[in-house]
C-alpha cells in the first residue's frame, strides 16, 4: 500500500548584502529544510518569502526596501530579517502587512516566524537535509563564518549597533562545520567575520578538544587546523593586529592561501584618527615587506574610503604615496557616504561631492596601474587555478590563489573543455590586463 506524503510548504529567499548575510541565509534555509520545508525558486510558488536585508549604507537600505516591496507585490506573505530588523517600526510603517520582522542572525526567531506563518504538516518523511546544510554558493567553495559582531567603534560604521559586539564560535564547532563542507565537495573555505583577527578575544581564546587535541579559539590556531583539512583556506576581514604576523608562515607552508583581505580604509594619520582606527601606517608598510619576504606570492587586497569628512588634499596625497609604496594587489574604493546613526556624520569639513569623485578617479587609476603591472609579471608562470565555470566552446573561467570569488579578478582559460567545476589545475599564464589573467591548462 502506497504512502501518501503531505505537501510541505515552500519558502522563497531573497538574500542581500555581504557574505556574512549569505551565511545567515544558508543557516536559515538549512534549518527550514531540515524541518521539511521545500524551497521555491520564484515568488509565485512560495507560501512565505524571506527577505534578508542589508542596512550598512543608505543605498543598501533602499535596495532592501525595494526587495521587500517587490516580494510584497508579487507574493504578499513576507518575513523580513537581517540588519534592517533594527528598524522594524519603519519597515512596518512602510509595509504594514509583513508577517514578521527580526534582526540580524536571529535564526530561531526567523524559523519560528516561518513555522507560525506556514505550519509544517507532521511527517517523518519530510525532515531531510544534507549534513553540510543548504548552500547559496557553488558546491566547490563555501563561506565559513567564525564569529558575529564587532568590538570596534569606527566612526563611519554602524555594524556594532546592527549586529552587536564580538561573539566568537567554538573552534571545534567551526572545524566540524568545515569538515562536513569538505566531505560534501567544498574545495575552498572562505573564512569570514566582521573582524577575523579578533576571533576568540571574547571567550579568552578558550581551547576545545578537536580530534584528541586542544585547539585554542585564536585565528592562528584555527587557521592551522583548517589548513590540515585539505581545502584552500582564504582569510577575509583581517585587521592587521601583531599576531597576524604568525599566520604568514602558515601561508609559506601551504596550509593557508597566501592571501590577506585587510580593510585599511586610509593611510593618513589625521583621517585614521577621525575614523577612530589605529594609525600605524608606517609599521604596516614594514610588516608588508616582511610578509612578502616570508611568503613571496602573498596577495593583499584592501578597501579605502575617499572624501571622508576632514580629509585634506595633503591627506589624500599621503594615501596615494602610501599606496604606491605598499603595492597592494587588489584595491577597492568607496566615496564616503553618510550612514544614518554613524558618528562620522557629525564631523565638520565634509568633502564636496565633486572632489570625492575626482579623488576616487585618481585612486582607481593608480591602483589599476599597480594591478596591471603585478599581473603582467605573472605571464609565463604556472599557477594553480580553481575552476568556477566551463562553457560549451571549450573555454573555462577560474581563479588563482590571489583571487576571491566575485570581488577579485578571474583567470580565463582556452582549451579547457575537459575541466569540471571545482577542479584545481595548473595553468600557464599567457596574457594579462588590469584585473584578469588569461592562460591554458597544463595537460
N, C-alpha and C positions, 0 to 999 in steps of 0.2 A: 504494500500500500504506500503510495507516494505521500511525502510530507509537504504540505503547502506552507511555504515560508511567508511571513508578513512582509509587506513592502516597507523598508526603512525610510525615514525622512532623508531628504537631500540637503546638503549645505553648500552654499556658494561662498567664495572668499575673494575679497579684494585686498591685497597687501601692498601698502605704500611705504615709502621711506627707505631707511638704511638696512644693511644686512642683519642688524640686531632685531629689527622689526620682522624681517623674514624668518628668523629663527623662532620668534614668538608665534608667528602664524603656523609654522611647521609643528610646533608643540601643541597648539590648539587643535589643529587638524588631526594630529596623531591620536590625541585623547578622544576626540569625537569619533574617529574611525574605529578605535578600539571599543567604543561603546556601541558600534554597529551602524552609525550614520554613513550614508553614501555621500560622495562629492558630486556637485553639479558643475559642469563647465560653463554654464550660462545662467542668466537671471531667471529665464522662463522655467527652467526645471528645478529651481531651488525652493524648498519650503522656508528657508531662512537664509539671508545673505549677511555675512560678517564683513565689516569694513575695518581693517586695522590701519589706523590713521597715523600720520606724522605731524608733529606740531613744532618742529625746530625753528623754521623760518616762516614768515608771513606767507610767502609764496607756497610753502608746503601745506600750510593750513588751508589756503584757498583750494589747492588740489584735493585735499582731504574732504573739504565741504562739497566740492563738485562731485567727488566719488560717492559721498553719502546721498546727495541729491539724485544722482543717476540711479543708484540702487533703489531708492525710494520710488522713483518714477517707473522703473522697469519691473520692480518686484513688490515693494511696499512693506515687506517684513524684514526689517534691518536691525542688526545689533552692531553698535559702534564700540570699538575698543582701541587701545593704543594710546599714544602720547596726548592726543586731544581729549582723552577721557577726563583730564583735569578741568576741562571747560564744558562739563556736562550741561550746565544751565544754558549756555549759549547754543549748544547743539540742539537741546530740546526746544529752545525758543524758535530756532530756525526750522527744525523738523520735529514737531510735537508728537508725531506718531511712531518715532523709533521705538523699538521694543525694549531696548536697554542700552545703557552707556557705562562702560567700565574703563579703568585706567590701564596704563602700560603694565605688561607682564602679570596681569591678574587672571591667570589661567583658570582657576577654579570658578571665579565669578562669570567668566565668559561661557564656560561649559555649562554652568548652572543655568544661565540665561537661555542657552540653546535647549536644554532639557525641558525648561518651562514653556518655551515658545513652540517647540516641536517635539513632544514626548516620543520616546522610542518604544515601539511595541515590544513586549518581552519575547525574546527568542534566544536560545543558546547558540543558534547557528549564525547569528549576525555579528557577534563580537570578535571580528577577525582583523588583525593588523600585523604587519611585519615587525620584527624586533627593532629594526633600525628606524621605525616611525615613517611618517609620510613626508615627502620632500617636495619643495618647490624649485629645487635646483636639479641639474642633470645628475644622473646616478654617480658619475665619476668624481664629483667634488662636493664637499659639504662644509657648511659653516658650523663651527663649534664654539658656542658661547660659554665663557668660563666665569663670568660674573655679570651682575646687574649694577646700575647706578654708578655714581662718581663722587669722590670727596673733594674735587677741585671746585673752585668758585670763580671761574673765569668770567670777566665782566660782560662778555658778549654771548654767553651761553646760558640756557635755562634747563639743560638736561637734568641737573640735580633736583630741580623743582618738579620735573616731569617724572623722573624715574627713581629719585631718592639717592641716598648715599650708597657707597660701595657695599655690595653683598656678594661675597665670593662663594662659588660652588665647592663642594668637597672634591679633592683631587681624584679620589677613587671613582666618584660618580662621573667625572669628566672622562677619565680613561676608559671606564666601562662603556660610555656612550661612543667614544671614538673607536673602540674595538668592534662594537656592533656595526658601526657605519662601514668600517673597512671590510668586515665579513660580508656585508651586503653589496660591496663593489666600489666603495669610495677609494679613489687613488690620491686625493688631495684634501687635506684638512686645513681650513682657513680659520685660524684662531681669532675670535673677536670678543670685544667687550667695550666698555666706554674708556677704560684705562687698563690695558693688559699688564703693564709694568707693575701696577699696584695690586695685582692678584694676590689674595691671601693676607693682606695687611689687616683687614677687619677681623680675621679669625686667628691672628697672630701666627700665621704660617703653620697652623696645626697639622701635623703629619697624619696620614691614614695608611692603612695596610693595603698594598696592591700586589697581588701575586707573591705573597710571602715577604714582601719588603716594605719598609716605611717610605712614603713619598710625601715631602712637605708641600703645603699649599703655597708654592712660590713659583714665579714664572720660569726660573732656570730649571728647577727640578721637574716641573710639569712639561716643559719643552723637551727635556732629555727623554722622559718616559714616552711622550707622544712619538718622538723620533724613532724609538725602538719598535713601534708597531708596523713599520714598513711603508707608510704612505708619505707623500710630500707633506710637510708641515710649514705653513706660511703664517707669519705673525703680523697682525694688524693692530693699529691704535696703540703703539708702543711709545710711552713717554720716555725721554732719554735719561732716566734715573741712572746712578752709577752702576747698579747691578746689571744693567743691560750689557755692559762690557763682558759679563760672564757667559752670555748667550752666543757671542761671536765665535768662540772656539767650537761650539756645537755645530755651527754652520761649516766651519773648516773640516769637521769630522764627517759631514754629510748627514747628520741627524736632523737638522733643521735647514730649510731652504735659505740660501744667502739672500735674504730679502727682509727689509725692515720698513714698515709703514709708520712714520713718526710725524705727528701733527705739530710742526714747529710754529706755524702761524705767522711768525715775523722774526726779524733778527735785531732790529733796533731796540736798545735797552729802554728808551723812552716809551716806545709803543708796547713792548712786553710788560712794562710796569703798569701802563694804563689797562692792558688786558688782564692784569693780575696773574701773569705767568712767569715762571723762572727766567731770569735774564742772564744766562751764562753762555752766550753765543760763541765767544772765543774758545772756551773749553770744548764746546761741541765740535768745532772745526778740528781741534787737535784729536778728539776722540774718533771722528770720522776717518781721519788719516790712519789712526791706529787700527781701526776696524778693517780698513782696506789692506793693511799690511798682513793681518791675520787671515782674512777671507777676501782675496783679491777680486772675486766676482760678485761681491755683495752689491745688491741693488737697493738704493734708498729712495723711497717715494715720500712726498710730503705735500701738505697744503698750506697756503698762505692767504692772509686777508690783506687786501689793499684798500686804502681810503678809510682806515679806522679813525675814529674821532681823535684829533690831536696829531695825526701823522703829518709831519712836515716833509718838504721836498728833500731835506737832508736825511730824514729817517728813511725815506723810500730809496734814496741813493745808496744809503748804507746797506739796505736789504739787497739791492741789485749787486753791489760789490761782494756781499756775503755769498749770494747765490753763485756768482762767478767763481769764487774760491771753493765753495762746497761741492760744485759739480754733481748735484743730485741727479739721479737717473730719471725719476718721474716726478713731475710737479703739477699740482692743480692749484688754481687760484680762485678766490671769491672776492667780489666787491662787497664792502661792508654793507650789511642790511640790518636796520634796527629790528630787533625781535621783541615783541611785547613781553615785558617783565624782566628784560635784561638790564643790568646796571649801566652798561655802556651807553644806553640811550640818553642818560642824564649828563654825560660828559660834554664839556664845551668843545668848540672848534671842530664842528662836523665838516668833513671834506665835501666840497661841491661835487655833484654827480659827474660833470664833465671832466674834472680832474681824476676822479676814480676811474673813469673809462680810459683816460689817457695812460694812467699808471698801469692799469690792468693790461692794456695792449703792449706796453713796453716790457712788462714782466713775462708775458706769454711769448713774446718774440725772443727774448733772451733764453728762456728755458727750452723753447723749441729748438733753438740752435744747439744748445748743450746736448739735448737728447739726440739730435741728428748726428752730431759728432761721435757720441758714445756708441750709437747703433752702427755707424759706418765702420767703427773699429772691430765690430763683430763679423764683418764679411770675411768669409774663408774659414771661419771656425766651425766646429761641430758642437751643437748644443742639444741637450735633451728637451723635447717638446711634448706636452700633453695635448692630445687631440680633442677638440671641442666640437668639430663638425666635419663631415665628409660630403662633398657634392657629387652629382651624377656625371660631371665632366672629368673626374679624376683628380680634382683638387681637394684640399683639406685646409682647415684653419685650426691652429692650436696656440699654445702659449709656452714661452720658455720659463725657467725658474724665476726670471725677473719680472714676470707679468701676472698680476692677479686678474681674475675674471671681471670683465665689464668696466674696470677703472684704468687698466694699463693697456699696453699695446698688444698686438697679436703677431703670430707667425703664419704667413700664407704659404702653402706648400703646393708644388706641382708633382705630378706622377705619384699621387698618394691615394689612389682609389682603393688600394688594398687595405688601408688602415681602418680601424674601428674607433668609435668614441671611447675615450678613456685610455687608449694606448699611449704609452710613453716611449718615444722613439728618438734615436739620434738623428739630427738634421744638419746638413751642410748649408750654411747661410750664404746666399748668393747676392743679395742686394738689401738695401735698407732705405727708409725715408725718415721723416722727422719722428715718427712714433712706432712704426711697424717694421718687421723683418720679412724677408722672402727667401725661401730655400727649397731643398729637395731632401726627402728622407733617404738615409743610407740604407742600402739593401743588405 
